Amino acid sequence: MPSPLWPLLVLSQLSGAPSAPANLDVAALSSPRPRVCRGGSPYGGSAMWARVRGADRERYCDLLARGYARLASAPEQAREAAASARQIAGATPPVLVLEGRASLRLGETASALQAFAQAESDPSAFLDLGALHDYARAASLQHDAKHAAALYRTLASRAGLLDELARSVVYIEAAAHVLVADRAGTEEALAYLGQVAEGGAGQGLSDWVLAESALCMDRADHADRARLALAGRAPVLLVASASVPLLPPGELAALNAVALGATDRAGSREQWDVFLSQAASDNPWLEHARKKRAELAAPRRVKS
């Protein structure tokens, strides 16, 4: 049984900045470095920046650069750098985003989500896809399913700027979150998964794509299509770890339940039990899971 604490494992390997695309203008816009530190302030001649000039502005930019440099290896130091930058310029969106990303890596998801929400006052705060991905994951870890799905939709629309692995993870996570946020989301989820398949699901993600696709079909009342998709494939039990996509609560068990359904009825039933114990109370697929579990618990009919 996967640990209910497994989502916290992903915090050690949250996505960073995207790889540099060919369009350097797009790459510049997607940089986590605030525009004020790149010579083009989004704040113009505001009163705040009238007070923060010269050495203070240089110090502010140095602190943010230091924070991002230490975000992956020393998130506590990154948050300290953000706090020092806040003392100079106040709670600017770049400071809030850095605070949020550091808090997320420290397992403080509520604080992270609050900081991200406050940063949304600046339309450019989440041009960096690493920041947007962190925002989506914070919403997911705080069980805000609809907000997470909305963020993942935005992220997926820009996923072409990411490298293949990061792009695949984003599409798989987007599919899972859209599916949980809306019972009508099965076709949208399948479209995201199709993007992964077209790009070549490497790095061990093909089993995730297959299981998620089968789950979408099953939930859309196409159980025969789901079984056909899984036919001839040895079931692979997906295991939570720091290197796998982040799914809403219970969804990992649902993937395993569908994958095991044709070959291991007892194992599939056990996974549906895990799903029902972990899924949020407003998950739209609870009744579907209860029905699947009941079918597996019933004696299997023997063809005459």
FENCOR-V215496 format. One record per helix or strand of 2 or more residues. SS is the DSSP state (hx for helix, st for strand). FROM is the first residue (numbers start at 0). TO is the last residue. If there is no record, write none. Layout:
# FENCOR-V215496
SS	FROM	TO
SS	FROM	TO
This chain:
# FENCOR-V215496
hx	5	12
hx	23	28
hx	34	36
hx	46	50
hx	53	68
hx	74	88
hx	92	104
hx	108	118
hx	128	140
hx	144	156
hx	158	160
hx	163	180
hx	182	198
hx	205	218
hx	222	229
hx	250	259
hx	264	277
hx	285	296
